Amino acid sequence: MAKKEFTYRGKTLEELNNMSINDFAELVPARQRRSLKRETTDLQKVFMRKVMNGNNIKTKCRDIIIIPQMVGKNIRIHNGKEFVSLLIQENMIGHRIGEFVLTRKRVMHHSPGVGATRSSSSLSVR
């Protein structure tokens, strides 16, 4: 069984790479479109310059929209504590890079400690 070719709104990845940012902005939802058409900040300009030149990029700017030129790049995104490595794939196009790096850990509940309940104070500690 052959692997299905990736398309985004009816366009292949090669067609998306050949588009300008304004043409690509017409394909994404309204919120991302407004973000792409609006003037970019200095941090976003520096980030985009690094993406076009290199492969391993570090950033704290989590609100950048993933464009087709970023596919295959390895980006290290800050989660508030450390930089987490992320490989950009085709299905991430149109999303923000911060969506794929979680800022909170998953809650893990364990058994209650000694003194947590009235009955646990009578347990022996080993």
Residue, then its C-alpha position, 0 to 999 in steps of 0.5 A: m500500500a503506497k503512502k498517501e501524499f501530504t496535502y494542505r487545503g488541496k496543495t502539495l508540500e512542493e506547491l506550498n513551498n513555491m508560494s509567497i507568505n501572502d498566498f499561503a496566508e489565504l489558505v490558513p484559518a482567519r486567526q493565523r492569516r491575520s498573524l501572518k499578514r500583520e507586521t512581524t516583531d523583531l524576534q520573529k524576523v530574526f527567527m525566520r532569518k535563522v530558519m532559512n539559513g540553518n537547521n538547529i534553531k533555539t527560540k523563546c517565541r512560541d507564537i510563530i505560525i509554522i510555514p511550509q519552509m520550516v518542514g524538516k527543520n529541528i527547532r528548540i522551543h522554550n517551555g518556560k524551564e528548558f529548551v525542548s527539541l521539536l522536528i517540524q513535520e508536514n501535518m504541523i503546517g498552519h499551527r503555532i510552534g508553542e502548541f507542540v511543546l507543553t508548558r505544564k507537566r502531566v499530573m501524577h497522583h500517588s498514594p497519600g503520604v504519612g499524615a495526609t489522612r487521619s488513618s495514615s498517621s497510624l501507619s509505620v514508616r519504612 
